[in-house]
């Protein structure tokens, strides 16, 4: 099953318009991840999860 975003409701009710096209946004997102590989490694290593458990675990 395929899911697609339908922005009609948010446009109609809030007058929202995207500032970036999907195509440009996906390219910019990929470029960001490629230039921030150290951050990606840190947040996917498990250390990030341990930090959150340590800081917010009992809440």
C-alpha distance matrix in Angstrom:
0.0 3.8 6.7 10.1 13.5 15.6 19.2 21.0 21.9 23.4 25.2 26.5 27.6 28.8 29.5 27.6 27.2 25.8 28.6 26.7 24.3 21.0 22.5 25.7 24.1 22.1 25.2 27.4 25.2 25.2 29.0 29.6 28.0 30.1 33.2 32.8 32.1 34.7 32.9 29.6 31.5 33.1 30.1 28.2 31.3 31.3 34.5 32.7 31.2 34.7 36.2 34.0 34.8 38.4 38.5 36.4 36.1 38.2 36.9
3.8 0.0 3.8 6.6 10.2 12.6 16.0 18.1 19.4 20.7 22.2 23.8 25.1 26.0 26.5 24.4 23.7 22.2 25.0 23.0 20.5 17.3 18.8 22.1 20.6 18.7 21.9 24.1 22.1 22.4 26.0 26.7 25.5 27.6 30.6 30.4 30.1 32.8 31.0 27.8 30.1 31.7 28.7 27.1 30.4 30.7 33.7 31.6 30.5 34.2 35.3 33.2 34.3 37.9 37.7 35.7 35.8 38.1 36.5
6.7 3.8 0.0 3.8 6.8 9.4 12.7 15.0 16.0 17.1 18.8 20.5 21.6 22.4 23.1 20.9 20.6 19.2 22.2 20.6 18.4 15.4 17.6 20.5 18.7 17.3 20.8 22.5 20.5 21.4 25.0 25.3 24.4 26.8 29.5 29.1 29.2 31.8 29.6 26.7 29.3 30.6 27.4 26.2 29.7 29.8 32.5 30.2 29.1 32.8 33.6 31.2 32.6 36.1 35.6 33.5 33.8 36.0 34.2
10.1 6.6 3.8 0.0 3.8 6.3 9.5 11.9 13.5 14.5 15.7 17.7 19.1 19.8 20.0 17.8 17.1 15.9 18.9 17.4 15.2 12.4 14.9 17.8 16.3 15.4 18.9 20.6 19.0 20.3 23.6 24.0 23.7 26.1 28.6 28.5 28.9 31.7 29.5 26.8 29.7 31.1 28.0 27.2 30.9 31.1 33.6 31.0 30.3 34.1 34.5 32.2 33.9 37.2 36.4 34.4 35.2 37.3 35.3
13.5 10.2 6.8 3.8 0.0 3.8 6.2 9.1 10.4 10.9 12.3 14.5 15.7 16.2 16.4 14.2 13.8 12.8 16.1 15.1 13.4 11.2 14.4 16.7 14.8 14.8 18.4 19.4 18.0 20.0 23.0 23.0 23.1 25.8 27.9 27.6 28.5 31.1 28.6 26.4 29.5 30.5 27.3 27.1 30.8 31.0 33.1 30.2 29.7 33.4 33.5 31.0 33.0 36.1 34.9 32.9 34.0 36.1 33.8
15.6 12.6 9.4 6.3 3.8 0.0 3.8 5.6 7.4 8.7 9.7 11.3 13.0 14.0 14.1 12.6 12.4 12.4 16.1 15.8 14.2 12.8 16.1 18.3 16.8 17.4 20.9 21.8 20.8 23.0 25.7 25.7 26.2 28.9 30.8 30.6 31.8 34.4 31.8 29.7 33.0 33.9 30.7 30.7 34.4 34.4 36.4 33.4 32.9 36.6 36.5 33.8 35.9 39.0 37.5 35.4 36.6 38.4 35.9
19.2 16.0 12.7 9.5 6.2 3.8 0.0 3.8 5.7 5.6 6.2 8.6 10.3 10.6 10.5 8.7 8.8 9.3 13.1 13.5 12.6 12.2 15.7 17.2 15.7 17.1 20.4 20.7 20.1 22.7 25.0 24.8 25.8 28.5 30.0 29.8 31.5 33.9 31.1 29.5 33.0 33.6 30.5 30.9 34.7 34.7 36.4 33.1 32.9 36.6 36.0 33.4 35.7 38.5 36.8 34.8 36.4 38.1 35.4
21.0 18.1 15.0 11.9 9.1 5.6 3.8 0.0 3.8 5.6 5.1 5.9 8.5 9.9 9.5 9.2 9.8 11.5 15.2 16.2 15.3 15.3 18.7 20.2 19.0 20.6 23.7 24.1 23.7 26.4 28.6 28.4 29.5 32.2 33.6 33.6 35.2 37.6 34.9 33.3 36.8 37.4 34.2 34.7 38.4 38.4 40.0 36.7 36.4 40.0 39.4 36.7 38.9 41.7 39.9 37.7 39.3 40.8 37.9
21.9 19.4 16.0 13.5 10.4 7.4 5.7 3.8 0.0 3.8 5.4 5.1 5.9 8.0 9.1 9.3 11.2 13.1 16.8 18.2 17.8 17.7 21.3 22.6 20.9 22.5 25.8 25.8 25.0 27.9 30.2 29.6 30.5 33.5 34.8 34.3 36.0 38.1 35.1 33.7 37.1 37.3 34.0 34.6 38.3 37.9 39.4 36.0 35.4 38.9 38.3 35.3 37.3 40.2 38.2 35.8 37.4 38.6 35.5
23.4 20.7 17.1 14.5 10.9 8.7 5.6 5.6 3.8 0.0 3.8 5.5 5.3 5.4 6.7 6.0 8.5 10.4 13.9 15.7 16.0 16.3 20.0 20.6 18.7 20.7 23.9 23.4 22.7 25.9 27.9 27.0 28.2 31.3 32.2 31.7 33.6 35.6 32.5 31.4 34.9 34.9 31.7 32.7 36.3 36.0 37.2 33.7 33.4 36.8 35.9 33.0 35.3 37.9 35.8 33.6 35.4 36.7 33.6
25.2 22.2 18.8 15.7 12.3 9.7 6.2 5.1 5.4 3.8 0.0 3.8 5.8 5.6 4.5 4.6 6.3 9.2 12.5 14.6 14.8 15.8 19.3 19.8 18.6 20.9 23.7 23.4 23.3 26.4 28.1 27.6 29.1 32.0 32.8 32.7 34.8 37.0 34.1 33.0 36.7 36.9 33.9 34.9 38.6 38.5 39.7 36.2 36.2 39.7 38.6 35.9 38.4 40.9 38.7 36.7 38.7 40.1 37.0
26.5 23.8 20.5 17.7 14.5 11.3 8.6 5.9 5.1 5.5 3.8 0.0 3.8 5.9 5.6 7.7 9.8 12.9 16.2 18.3 18.4 19.3 22.8 23.5 22.3 24.5 27.4 27.2 27.0 30.1 31.9 31.3 32.8 35.7 36.5 36.3 38.4 40.5 37.5 36.5 40.0 40.2 37.1 38.0 41.7 41.4 42.6 39.1 38.9 42.3 41.3 38.4 40.7 43.3 41.0 38.8 40.7 41.8 38.6
27.6 25.1 21.6 19.1 15.7 13.0 10.3 8.5 5.9 5.3 5.8 3.8 0.0 3.8 5.9 8.1 11.2 14.2 17.3 19.7 20.3 21.1 24.7 25.2 23.5 25.8 28.8 28.1 27.6 30.9 32.7 31.7 33.1 36.2 36.9 36.3 38.4 40.2 37.0 36.1 39.7 39.5 36.3 37.4 41.0 40.4 41.4 37.8 37.4 40.7 39.6 36.5 38.8 41.3 38.8 36.5 38.4 39.3 36.0
28.8 26.0 22.4 19.8 16.2 14.0 10.6 9.9 8.0 5.4 5.6 5.9 3.8 0.0 3.8 5.3 9.0 12.0 14.6 17.4 18.6 19.7 23.3 23.2 21.4 24.0 26.8 25.8 25.4 28.9 30.4 29.2 30.8 33.9 34.3 33.7 36.1 37.7 34.6 34.0 37.6 37.3 34.2 35.7 39.2 38.7 39.5 35.8 35.7 39.0 37.6 34.7 37.2 39.4 36.8 34.7 37.0 38.0 34.6
29.5 26.5 23.1 20.0 16.4 14.1 10.5 9.5 9.1 6.7 4.5 5.6 5.9 3.8 0.0 3.8 6.6 10.1 12.6 15.5 16.6 18.3 21.6 21.5 20.3 23.1 25.6 24.7 24.9 28.3 29.5 28.7 30.6 33.5 33.8 33.6 36.1 38.0 35.1 34.5 38.2 38.2 35.3 36.7 40.3 40.2 41.0 37.4 37.6 40.9 39.4 36.8 39.4 41.7 39.1 37.2 39.6 40.8 37.6
27.6 24.4 20.9 17.8 14.2 12.6 8.7 9.2 9.3 6.0 4.6 7.7 8.1 5.3 3.8 0.0 3.8 6.7 9.3 12.1 13.5 15.0 18.4 18.1 16.6 19.5 22.0 21.0 21.1 24.5 25.8 24.9 26.8 29.7 30.0 29.9 32.4 34.3 31.4 30.8 34.5 34.6 31.8 33.2 36.8 36.8 37.6 34.0 34.4 37.7 36.3 33.8 36.6 38.8 36.4 34.7 37.0 38.5 35.4
27.2 23.7 20.6 17.1 13.8 12.4 8.8 9.8 11.2 8.5 6.3 9.8 11.2 9.0 6.6 3.8 0.0 3.8 6.4 9.1 10.2 12.3 15.3 15.0 14.1 17.1 19.3 18.5 19.2 22.4 23.5 23.1 25.2 27.7 28.2 28.4 30.9 33.2 30.5 29.9 33.6 34.0 31.4 32.7 36.4 36.8 37.7 34.2 34.8 38.3 36.9 34.7 37.6 39.8 37.6 36.1 38.5 40.2 37.4
25.8 22.2 19.2 15.9 12.8 12.4 9.3 11.5 13.1 10.4 9.2 12.9 14.2 12.0 10.1 6.7 3.8 0.0 3.8 5.5 6.9 8.9 12.0 11.4 10.3 13.4 15.6 14.8 15.4 18.6 19.7 19.4 21.5 24.0 24.5 24.9 27.3 29.7 27.2 26.4 30.2 30.8 28.4 29.5 33.2 33.9 34.8 31.5 32.3 35.8 34.5 32.5 35.5 37.7 35.6 34.4 36.7 38.8 36.2
28.6 25.0 22.2 18.9 16.1 16.1 13.1 15.2 16.8 13.9 12.5 16.2 17.3 14.6 12.6 9.3 6.4 3.8 0.0 3.8 6.8 9.7 11.9 10.1 9.5 13.1 14.4 13.1 14.4 17.7 18.1 17.7 20.4 22.6 22.6 23.3 26.1 28.4 26.1 25.7 29.5 30.1 28.1 29.5 33.1 34.0 34.6 31.3 32.6 35.9 34.4 32.7 36.0 37.9 35.7 34.9 37.4 39.6 37.1
26.7 23.0 20.6 17.4 15.1 15.8 13.5 16.2 18.2 15.7 14.6 18.3 19.7 17.4 15.5 12.1 9.1 5.5 3.8 0.0 3.8 6.5 8.2 6.4 5.9 9.6 10.8 9.9 11.5 14.4 14.9 15.1 17.6 19.6 20.0 21.0 23.5 26.1 24.1 23.4 27.2 28.2 26.2 27.3 30.9 32.1 33.0 29.9 31.2 34.7 33.4 32.0 35.2 37.2 35.4 34.7 37.0 39.5 37.3
24.3 20.5 18.4 15.2 13.4 14.2 12.6 15.3 17.8 16.0 14.8 18.4 20.3 18.6 16.6 13.5 10.2 6.9 6.8 3.8 0.0 3.8 5.4 5.3 5.9 8.5 10.0 10.5 12.0 14.3 15.3 16.2 18.3 20.0 21.0 22.2 24.3 27.3 25.5 24.3 27.9 29.3 27.3 27.9 31.6 32.9 34.1 31.3 32.4 35.9 35.1 33.6 36.6 38.9 37.3 36.5 38.5 41.1 39.0
21.0 17.3 15.4 12.4 11.2 12.8 12.2 15.3 17.7 16.3 15.8 19.3 21.1 19.7 18.3 15.0 12.3 8.9 9.7 6.5 3.8 0.0 3.8 5.5 5.0 6.0 8.5 9.8 10.3 12.2 14.1 15.1 16.4 18.2 19.9 20.9 22.4 25.5 23.8 22.1 25.6 27.2 25.0 25.2 28.9 30.3 31.8 29.1 29.9 33.6 33.1 31.6 34.4 36.9 35.6 34.7 36.5 39.1 37.2
22.5 18.8 17.6 14.9 14.4 16.1 15.7 18.7 21.3 20.0 19.3 22.8 24.7 23.3 21.6 18.4 15.3 12.0 11.9 8.2 5.4 3.8 0.0 3.8 5.5 5.4 6.4 8.7 10.0 10.9 12.5 14.4 15.8 16.8 18.6 20.2 21.6 25.0 23.8 22.1 25.4 27.4 25.6 25.6 29.2 30.9 32.5 30.1 31.2 34.8 34.4 33.2 36.1 38.5 37.4 36.8 38.5 41.4 39.7
25.7 22.1 20.5 17.8 16.7 18.3 17.2 20.2 22.6 20.6 19.8 23.5 25.2 23.2 21.5 18.1 15.0 11.4 10.1 6.4 5.3 5.5 3.8 0.0 3.8 5.6 5.2 6.1 8.6 10.1 10.6 12.2 14.4 15.4 16.5 18.3 20.2 23.4 22.2 21.0 24.5 26.3 24.8 25.3 28.7 30.6 31.7 29.2 30.7 34.2 33.3 32.4 35.5 37.6 36.3 35.9 38.0 40.9 39.1
24.1 20.6 18.7 16.3 14.8 16.8 15.7 19.0 20.9 18.7 18.6 22.3 23.5 21.4 20.3 16.6 14.1 10.3 9.5 5.9 5.9 5.0 5.5 3.8 0.0 3.8 5.5 5.1 6.0 8.6 9.8 10.4 12.4 14.2 15.3 16.4 18.4 21.3 19.7 18.4 22.0 23.5 21.7 22.4 25.9 27.5 28.6 25.9 27.3 30.8 29.9 28.8 31.9 34.1 32.7 32.3 34.3 37.1 35.4
22.1 18.7 17.3 15.4 14.8 17.4 17.1 20.6 22.5 20.7 20.9 24.5 25.8 24.0 23.1 19.5 17.1 13.4 13.1 9.6 8.5 6.0 5.4 5.6 3.8 0.0 3.8 5.4 5.0 6.2 8.5 9.8 10.7 12.3 14.3 15.3 16.6 19.9 18.5 16.7 20.1 22.0 20.2 20.3 23.8 25.6 27.1 24.7 26.0 29.5 29.1 28.1 31.0 33.4 32.4 32.0 33.6 36.7 35.2
25.2 21.9 20.8 18.9 18.4 20.9 20.4 23.7 25.8 23.9 23.7 27.4 28.8 26.8 25.6 22.0 19.3 15.6 14.4 10.8 10.0 8.5 6.4 5.2 5.5 3.8 0.0 3.8 5.5 5.3 6.2 8.6 10.1 10.6 12.3 14.3 15.7 19.1 18.4 16.9 20.1 22.3 21.1 21.2 24.5 26.7 28.0 25.9 27.6 30.9 30.4 29.9 32.9 34.9 34.0 34.0 35.7 38.9 37.6
27.4 24.1 22.5 20.6 19.4 21.8 20.7 24.1 25.8 23.4 23.4 27.2 28.1 25.8 24.7 21.0 18.5 14.8 13.1 9.9 10.5 9.8 8.7 6.1 5.1 5.4 3.8 0.0 3.8 5.5 5.0 6.1 8.7 9.8 10.5 12.2 14.4 17.4 16.3 15.5 18.9 20.7 19.6 20.4 23.6 25.7 26.4 24.1 26.1 29.3 28.4 27.9 31.1 32.9 31.7 31.8 33.9 37.0 35.7
25.2 22.1 20.5 19.0 18.0 20.8 20.1 23.7 25.0 22.7 23.3 27.0 27.6 25.4 24.9 21.1 19.2 15.4 14.4 11.5 12.0 10.3 10.0 8.6 6.0 5.0 5.5 3.8 0.0 3.8 5.4 5.1 6.4 8.7 10.0 10.6 12.4 15.4 13.8 12.5 16.1 17.7 16.3 16.9 20.3 22.2 23.2 20.8 22.6 25.9 25.1 24.5 27.6 29.6 28.6 28.6 30.5 33.7 32.4
25.2 22.4 21.4 20.3 20.0 23.0 22.7 26.4 27.9 25.9 26.4 30.1 30.9 28.9 28.3 24.5 22.4 18.6 17.7 14.4 14.3 12.2 10.9 10.1 8.6 6.2 5.3 5.5 3.8 0.0 3.8 5.4 5.2 6.2 8.7 9.9 10.8 14.3 13.6 11.8 14.8 17.2 16.2 16.2 19.4 21.7 23.0 21.1 23.0 26.2 25.8 25.6 28.5 30.5 29.9 30.1 31.7 35.1 34.2
29.0 26.0 25.0 23.6 23.0 25.7 25.0 28.6 30.2 27.9 28.1 31.9 32.7 30.4 29.5 25.8 23.5 19.7 18.1 14.9 15.3 14.1 12.5 10.6 9.8 8.5 6.2 5.0 5.4 3.8 0.0 3.8 5.5 5.1 6.2 8.6 10.2 13.5 13.4 12.5 15.4 17.6 17.3 17.8 20.6 23.2 23.9 22.2 24.5 27.5 26.7 26.9 30.0 31.6 30.8 31.4 33.3 36.7 35.8
29.6 26.7 25.3 24.0 23.0 25.7 24.8 28.4 29.6 27.0 27.6 31.3 31.7 29.2 28.7 24.9 23.1 19.4 17.7 15.1 16.2 15.1 14.4 12.2 10.4 9.8 8.6 6.1 5.1 5.4 3.8 0.0 3.8 5.4 5.2 6.1 8.6 11.4 10.4 10.2 13.5 15.0 14.6 15.7 18.5 20.9 21.2 19.2 21.7 24.5 23.5 23.6 26.9 28.3 27.3 28.0 30.1 33.4 32.5
28.0 25.5 24.4 23.7 23.1 26.2 25.8 29.5 30.5 28.2 29.1 32.8 33.1 30.8 30.6 26.8 25.2 21.5 20.4 17.6 18.3 16.4 15.8 14.4 12.4 10.7 10.1 8.7 6.4 5.2 5.5 3.8 0.0 3.8 5.5 5.1 6.0 9.2 8.4 7.0 10.2 12.3 11.8 12.4 15.2 17.8 18.5 16.8 19.1 22.0 21.4 21.7 24.7 26.3 25.8 26.5 28.1 31.6 31.0
30.1 27.6 26.8 26.1 25.8 28.9 28.5 32.2 33.5 31.3 32.0 35.7 36.2 33.9 33.5 29.7 27.7 24.0 22.6 19.6 20.0 18.2 16.8 15.4 14.2 12.3 10.6 9.8 8.7 6.2 5.1 5.4 3.8 0.0 3.8 5.6 5.6 9.3 10.0 8.9 11.1 13.8 14.2 14.3 16.6 19.6 20.3 19.1 21.7 24.3 23.8 24.6 27.5 28.8 28.6 29.6 31.1 34.7 34.3
33.2 30.6 29.5 28.6 27.9 30.8 30.0 33.6 34.8 32.2 32.8 36.5 36.9 34.3 33.8 30.0 28.2 24.5 22.6 20.0 21.0 19.9 18.6 16.5 15.3 14.3 12.3 10.5 10.0 8.7 6.2 5.2 5.5 3.8 0.0 3.8 5.8 8.4 9.3 9.7 11.8 13.8 14.7 15.6 17.6 20.5 20.5 19.3 22.2 24.6 23.6 24.5 27.7 28.6 28.1 29.4 31.3 34.8 34.4
32.8 30.4 29.1 28.5 27.6 30.6 29.8 33.6 34.3 31.7 32.7 36.3 36.3 33.7 33.6 29.9 28.4 24.9 23.3 21.0 22.2 20.9 20.2 18.3 16.4 15.3 14.3 12.2 10.6 9.9 8.6 6.1 5.1 5.6 3.8 0.0 3.8 5.5 5.5 6.5 8.9 10.3 11.1 12.6 14.5 17.2 16.9 15.5 18.6 20.8 19.8 20.8 23.9 24.8 24.3 25.7 27.6 31.1 30.7
32.1 30.1 29.2 28.9 28.5 31.8 31.5 35.2 36.0 33.6 34.8 38.4 38.4 36.1 36.1 32.4 30.9 27.3 26.1 23.5 24.3 22.4 21.6 20.2 18.4 16.6 15.7 14.4 12.4 10.8 10.2 8.6 6.0 5.6 5.8 3.8 0.0 3.8 5.4 4.9 6.1 8.6 10.0 10.4 12.0 15.1 15.3 14.6 17.5 19.7 19.2 20.5 23.3 24.3 24.4 25.8 27.2 30.9 30.9
34.7 32.8 31.8 31.7 31.1 34.4 33.9 37.6 38.1 35.6 37.0 40.5 40.2 37.7 38.0 34.3 33.2 29.7 28.4 26.1 27.3 25.5 25.0 23.4 21.3 19.9 19.1 17.4 15.4 14.3 13.5 11.4 9.2 9.3 8.4 5.5 3.8 0.0 3.8 5.5 5.2 6.3 8.8 10.1 10.6 13.6 12.9 12.6 16.0 17.5 16.8 18.6 21.3 21.8 22.0 23.9 25.3 29.0 29.3
32.9 31.0 29.6 29.5 28.6 31.8 31.1 34.9 35.1 32.5 34.1 37.5 37.0 34.6 35.1 31.4 30.5 27.2 26.1 24.1 25.5 23.8 23.8 22.2 19.7 18.5 18.4 16.3 13.8 13.6 13.4 10.4 8.4 10.0 9.3 5.5 5.4 3.8 0.0 3.8 5.4 5.1 6.3 8.6 10.0 12.2 11.5 10.2 13.5 15.4 14.4 15.7 18.7 19.4 19.2 20.8 22.5 26.1 26.1
29.6 27.8 26.7 26.8 26.4 29.7 29.5 33.3 33.7 31.4 33.0 36.5 36.1 34.0 34.5 30.8 29.9 26.4 25.7 23.4 24.3 22.1 22.1 21.0 18.4 16.7 16.9 15.5 12.5 11.8 12.5 10.2 7.0 8.9 9.7 6.5 4.9 5.5 3.8 0.0 3.8 5.4 5.3 6.1 8.4 11.0 11.5 10.3 12.9 15.4 15.2 16.0 18.7 20.1 20.3 21.3 22.6 26.3 26.3
31.5 30.1 29.3 29.7 29.5 33.0 33.0 36.8 37.1 34.9 36.7 40.0 39.7 37.6 38.2 34.5 33.6 30.2 29.5 27.2 27.9 25.6 25.4 24.5 22.0 20.1 20.1 18.9 16.1 14.8 15.4 13.5 10.2 11.1 11.8 8.9 6.1 5.2 5.4 3.8 0.0 3.8 5.6 5.3 5.9 9.2 9.7 9.8 12.4 14.2 14.5 16.1 18.3 19.4 20.2 21.7 22.5 26.3 26.8
33.1 31.7 30.6 31.1 30.5 33.9 33.6 37.4 37.3 34.9 36.9 40.2 39.5 37.3 38.2 34.6 34.0 30.8 30.1 28.2 29.3 27.2 27.4 26.3 23.5 22.0 22.3 20.7 17.7 17.2 17.6 15.0 12.3 13.8 13.8 10.3 8.6 6.3 5.1 5.4 3.8 0.0 3.8 5.6 5.4 7.6 6.8 6.6 9.8 11.3 11.0 12.9 15.3 16.0 16.7 18.4 19.4 23.2 23.8
30.1 28.7 27.4 28.0 27.3 30.7 30.5 34.2 34.0 31.7 33.9 37.1 36.3 34.2 35.3 31.8 31.4 28.4 28.1 26.2 27.3 25.0 25.6 24.8 21.7 20.2 21.1 19.6 16.3 16.2 17.3 14.6 11.8 14.2 14.7 11.1 10.0 8.8 6.3 5.3 5.6 3.8 0.0 3.8 5.7 6.6 6.9 5.1 7.6 10.2 10.1 10.9 13.4 14.9 15.3 16.3 17.4 21.1 21.4
28.2 27.1 26.2 27.2 27.1 30.7 30.9 34.7 34.6 32.7 34.9 38.0 37.4 35.7 36.7 33.2 32.7 29.5 29.5 27.3 27.9 25.2 25.6 25.3 22.4 20.3 21.2 20.4 16.9 16.2 17.8 15.7 12.4 14.3 15.6 12.6 10.4 10.1 8.6 6.1 5.3 5.6 3.8 0.0 3.8 5.6 7.7 7.3 8.5 11.1 12.2 13.0 14.7 16.7 17.7 18.4 18.7 22.5 23.0
31.3 30.4 29.7 30.9 30.8 34.4 34.7 38.4 38.3 36.3 38.6 41.7 41.0 39.2 40.3 36.8 36.4 33.2 33.1 30.9 31.6 28.9 29.2 28.7 25.9 23.8 24.5 23.6 20.3 19.4 20.6 18.5 15.2 16.6 17.6 14.5 12.0 10.6 10.0 8.4 5.9 5.4 5.7 3.8 0.0 3.8 5.5 7.1 8.4 9.7 11.3 13.0 14.2 15.6 17.3 18.5 18.5 22.3 23.4
31.3 30.7 29.8 31.1 31.0 34.4 34.7 38.4 37.9 36.0 38.5 41.4 40.4 38.7 40.2 36.8 36.8 33.9 34.0 32.1 32.9 30.3 30.9 30.6 27.5 25.6 26.7 25.7 22.2 21.7 23.2 20.9 17.8 19.6 20.5 17.2 15.1 13.6 12.2 11.0 9.2 7.6 6.6 5.6 3.8 0.0 3.8 5.4 5.2 6.4 8.7 10.1 10.7 12.4 14.4 15.4 14.9 18.7 20.0
34.5 33.7 32.5 33.6 33.1 36.4 36.4 40.0 39.4 37.2 39.7 42.6 41.4 39.5 41.0 37.6 37.7 34.8 34.6 33.0 34.1 31.8 32.5 31.7 28.6 27.1 28.0 26.4 23.2 23.0 23.9 21.2 18.5 20.3 20.5 16.9 15.3 12.9 11.5 11.5 9.7 6.8 6.9 7.7 5.5 3.8 0.0 3.8 5.4 5.0 6.2 8.8 9.8 10.4 12.2 14.1 14.2 17.9 19.3
32.7 31.6 30.2 31.0 30.2 33.4 33.1 36.7 36.0 33.7 36.2 39.1 37.8 35.8 37.4 34.0 34.2 31.5 31.3 29.9 31.3 29.1 30.1 29.2 25.9 24.7 25.9 24.1 20.8 21.1 22.2 19.2 16.8 19.1 19.3 15.5 14.6 12.6 10.2 10.3 9.8 6.6 5.1 7.3 7.1 5.4 3.8 0.0 3.8 5.4 5.1 6.4 8.7 9.9 10.6 12.0 12.8 16.6 17.3
31.2 30.5 29.1 30.3 29.7 32.9 32.9 36.4 35.4 33.4 36.2 38.9 37.4 35.7 37.6 34.4 34.8 32.3 32.6 31.2 32.4 29.9 31.2 30.7 27.3 26.0 27.6 26.1 22.6 23.0 24.5 21.7 19.1 21.7 22.2 18.6 17.5 16.0 13.5 12.9 12.4 9.8 7.6 8.5 8.4 5.2 5.4 3.8 0.0 3.8 5.4 5.2 6.2 8.6 9.9 10.3 10.3 14.1 15.0
34.7 34.2 32.8 34.1 33.4 36.6 36.6 40.0 38.9 36.8 39.7 42.3 40.7 39.0 40.9 37.7 38.3 35.8 35.9 34.7 35.9 33.6 34.8 34.2 30.8 29.5 30.9 29.3 25.9 26.2 27.5 24.5 22.0 24.3 24.6 20.8 19.7 17.5 15.4 15.4 14.2 11.3 10.2 11.1 9.7 6.4 5.0 5.4 3.8 0.0 3.8 5.5 5.0 6.1 8.6 9.9 9.3 13.0 14.7
36.2 35.3 33.6 34.5 33.5 36.5 36.0 39.4 38.3 35.9 38.6 41.3 39.6 37.6 39.4 36.3 36.9 34.5 34.4 33.4 35.1 33.1 34.4 33.3 29.9 29.1 30.4 28.4 25.1 25.8 26.7 23.5 21.4 23.8 23.6 19.8 19.2 16.8 14.4 15.2 14.5 11.0 10.1 12.2 11.3 8.7 6.2 5.1 5.4 3.8 0.0 3.8 5.5 5.1 6.1 8.4 9.2 12.7 14.0
34.0 33.2 31.2 32.2 31.0 33.8 33.4 36.7 35.3 33.0 35.9 38.4 36.5 34.7 36.8 33.8 34.7 32.5 32.7 32.0 33.6 31.6 33.2 32.4 28.8 28.1 29.9 27.9 24.5 25.6 26.9 23.6 21.7 24.6 24.5 20.8 20.5 18.6 15.7 16.0 16.1 12.9 10.9 13.0 13.0 10.1 8.8 6.4 5.2 5.5 3.8 0.0 3.8 5.4 5.1 5.6 6.9 10.4 11.0
34.8 34.3 32.6 33.9 33.0 35.9 35.7 38.9 37.3 35.3 38.4 40.7 38.8 37.2 39.4 36.6 37.6 35.5 36.0 35.2 36.6 34.4 36.1 35.5 31.9 31.0 32.9 31.1 27.6 28.5 30.0 26.9 24.7 27.5 27.7 23.9 23.3 21.3 18.7 18.7 18.3 15.3 13.4 14.7 14.2 10.7 9.8 8.7 6.2 5.0 5.5 3.8 0.0 3.8 5.6 5.4 4.3 8.1 9.7
38.4 37.9 36.1 37.2 36.1 39.0 38.5 41.7 40.2 37.9 40.9 43.3 41.3 39.4 41.7 38.8 39.8 37.7 37.9 37.2 38.9 36.9 38.5 37.6 34.1 33.4 34.9 32.9 29.6 30.5 31.6 28.3 26.3 28.8 28.6 24.8 24.3 21.8 19.4 20.1 19.4 16.0 14.9 16.7 15.6 12.4 10.4 9.9 8.6 6.1 5.1 5.4 3.8 0.0 3.8 5.9 5.7 8.5 10.7
38.5 37.7 35.6 36.4 34.9 37.5 36.8 39.9 38.2 35.8 38.7 41.0 38.8 36.8 39.1 36.4 37.6 35.6 35.7 35.4 37.3 35.6 37.4 36.3 32.7 32.4 34.0 31.7 28.6 29.9 30.8 27.3 25.8 28.6 28.1 24.3 24.4 22.0 19.2 20.3 20.2 16.7 15.3 17.7 17.3 14.4 12.2 10.6 9.9 8.6 6.1 5.1 5.6 3.8 0.0 3.8 6.1 8.3 9.2
36.4 35.7 33.5 34.4 32.9 35.4 34.8 37.7 35.8 33.6 36.7 38.8 36.5 34.7 37.2 34.7 36.1 34.4 34.9 34.7 36.5 34.7 36.8 35.9 32.3 32.0 34.0 31.8 28.6 30.1 31.4 28.0 26.5 29.6 29.4 25.7 25.8 23.9 20.8 21.3 21.7 18.4 16.3 18.4 18.5 15.4 14.1 12.0 10.3 9.9 8.4 5.6 5.4 5.9 3.8 0.0 3.8 5.8 5.8
36.1 35.8 33.8 35.2 34.0 36.6 36.4 39.3 37.4 35.4 38.7 40.7 38.4 37.0 39.6 37.0 38.5 36.7 37.4 37.0 38.5 36.5 38.5 38.0 34.3 33.6 35.7 33.9 30.5 31.7 33.3 30.1 28.1 31.1 31.3 27.6 27.2 25.3 22.5 22.6 22.5 19.4 17.4 18.7 18.5 14.9 14.2 12.8 10.3 9.3 9.2 6.9 4.3 5.7 6.1 3.8 0.0 3.8 5.8
38.2 38.1 36.0 37.3 36.1 38.4 38.1 40.8 38.6 36.7 40.1 41.8 39.3 38.0 40.8 38.5 40.2 38.8 39.6 39.5 41.1 39.1 41.4 40.9 37.1 36.7 38.9 37.0 33.7 35.1 36.7 33.4 31.6 34.7 34.8 31.1 30.9 29.0 26.1 26.3 26.3 23.2 21.1 22.5 22.3 18.7 17.9 16.6 14.1 13.0 12.7 10.4 8.1 8.5 8.3 5.8 3.8 0.0 3.8
36.9 36.5 34.2 35.3 33.8 35.9 35.4 37.9 35.5 33.6 37.0 38.6 36.0 34.6 37.6 35.4 37.4 36.2 37.1 37.3 39.0 37.2 39.7 39.1 35.4 35.2 37.6 35.7 32.4 34.2 35.8 32.5 31.0 34.3 34.4 30.7 30.9 29.3 26.1 26.3 26.8 23.8 21.4 23.0 23.4 20.0 19.3 17.3 15.0 14.7 14.0 11.0 9.7 10.7 9.2 5.8 5.8 3.8 0.0
